Amino acid sequence: MHIVKFVSKFPYLNNTMQGYYCGGSILAAAALTKELAKLGVTVTLFTTSKDRQDSIERYNNLAIHRYSTNLNLLSANVSFGMLYRPMNVGADLVHVHFDLPPAPVFGYRYAKTNKIPLILTYHGDWDHRYGSFFRRSAVYTHNKFFVPKILDFAERIICPTEEFVEESAVLKPYREKITVIPNGIDSALFHTLLSKNECREVLHLPTDRQILLFVGSLYPHKGITQLISSMKRVIVKNPNTLLVIVGDGYLKEMLVRLVQKLSIEDNVFFAGYISEQRKLVEYYHAADIFVLTSFSESYGMVLQEAAACELPLVVSNLNIFKWLVRDGYNGVFTRTGDDKSIADAINRLLENKFEREMMGKNAKETAQQNSWNCIAGRTISLYRDVLSSYG
């Protein structure tokens, strides 16, 4: 079986990722793609480069064709080479990861031109209601004209959870051709031989403080503004608490100003975007509690990663998180967007070590139920079903 994939970005195999931000959906796409190749599927993947250089990388049965990035629009890299240069590559089907435009459009064009089936992994709705006028206009246009066209054409749509299918503003008309396949995790990648204190020493974090961890893009839907605001209440009861923020995004300057305005500079640390897997794992293991208080998500891959590192989870009460988080068992739900509710949940766990550690152990046990090997096997079965019925 030979499949072609179109992905907006793809991590470099040699970890040269500086200036090439890859979010959770892209990292999930990469992990699945590598596992498919391990299981014998021939994969040709088309993506962008971090610069203006074309290149090809090979990994088992995987060939990664990177095309020169011609311009950057918001968080997306745009490569004109992806539009026309893959067209002569033959394949049995196309698998598009619907994360950042315009890669999904290029994959749709490839499938339609070559008359082969298109499978689409839908990583989440794009919200056009925030950001600059340019962003709002671009996302609105994308949602209005391109999204329905691609979803109509797709033979099958993969979604990570049933909860997201029900909540999505886009997916309801396509329910009959949706297959739920969650994202997986390679638990071995999130293991370290270092103790908590050793991780902190390596990262130059204090060993005598309680550490909260956020990992994600610094965008409004992540609820990062509300999380930082909640710290004012947290430190009233637990002044020795440090919030470590791993990630980057256009809100960063505003968030730095907010920290200064609240006079909590000693309680918030911006670590920036971490591309090195080993270092990211050390941040997880250095923490006491993981916090993700988003307003919207399609999955929340970082929750699974944090759980694999035995961290209790403080999350907003989105239905989408209920695939992993059980309130009082491996985490605590908070009222979405409510600073006080976030602070109360954090303080509850900071002040109860036994409950915190019990939830962490339960979280790890929950995360181990999905391996990428199993998820890739389910994806291959879907490929076979589509190919057997196509045409």
Stockholm file with secondary structure:
# STOCKHOLM 1.0

chainA/1-391         MHIVKFVSKFPYLNNTMQGYYCGGSILAAAALTKELAKLGVTVTLFTTSKDRQDSIERYNNLAIHRYSTNLNLLSANVSFGMLYRPMNVGADLVHVHFDLPPAPVFGYRYAKTNKIPLILTYHGDWDHRYGSFFRRSAVYTHNKFFVPKILDFAERIICPTEEFVEESAVLKPYREKITVIPNGIDSALFHTLLSKNECREVLHLPTDRQILLFVGSLYPHKGITQLISSMKRVIVKNPNTLLVIVGDGYLKEMLVRLVQKLSIEDNVFFAGYISEQRKLVEYYHAADIFVLTSFSESYGMVLQEAAACELPLVVSNLNIFKWLVRDGYNGVFTRTGDDKSIADAINRLLENKFEREMMGKNAKETAQQNSWNCIAGRTISLYRDVLSSYG
#=GR chainA/1-391 SS CEEEEECSCCCCTTCCCTTCCCCHHHHHHHHHHHHHHHTTCEEEEEEECSSSCCEEEEETTEEEEEECCCEEETTEEECTHHHHGGGGCCCSEEEEEESSTTHHHHHHHHHHHHTCCEEEEECCCCCCSSSCHHHHHHHHHIIIIIHHHHHHHCSEEEESCHHHHHHCSSSGGGGGGEEECCCCBCGGGGCCSSCHHHHHHHHTCCSSSEEEEEESCCSGGGTHHHHHHHHHHHHHHCTTEEEEEECCCTTHHHHHHHHHHTTCGGGEEEEECCCCHHHHHHHHHHCSEEEECCSCCSCCHHHHHHHHTTCCEEEECCGGGGGTCCBTTTEEEECTTCHHHHHHHHHHHHTCHHHHHHHHHHHHHHHTTCBHHHHHHHHHHHHHHHHHHCC
#=GC SS_cons         CEEEEECSCCCCTTCCCTTCCCCHHHHHHHHHHHHHHHTTCEEEEEEECSSSCCEEEEETTEEEEEECCCEEETTEEECTHHHHGGGGCCCSEEEEEESSTTHHHHHHHHHHHHTCCEEEEECCCCCCSSSCHHHHHHHHHIIIIIHHHHHHHCSEEEESCHHHHHHCSSSGGGGGGEEECCCCBCGGGGCCSSCHHHHHHHHTCCSSSEEEEEESCCSGGGTHHHHHHHHHHHHHHCTTEEEEEECCCTTHHHHHHHHHHTTCGGGEEEEECCCCHHHHHHHHHHCSEEEECCSCCSCCHHHHHHHHTTCCEEEECCGGGGGTCCBTTTEEEECTTCHHHHHHHHHHHHTCHHHHHHHHHHHHHHHTTCBHHHHHHHHHHHHHHHHHHCC
//
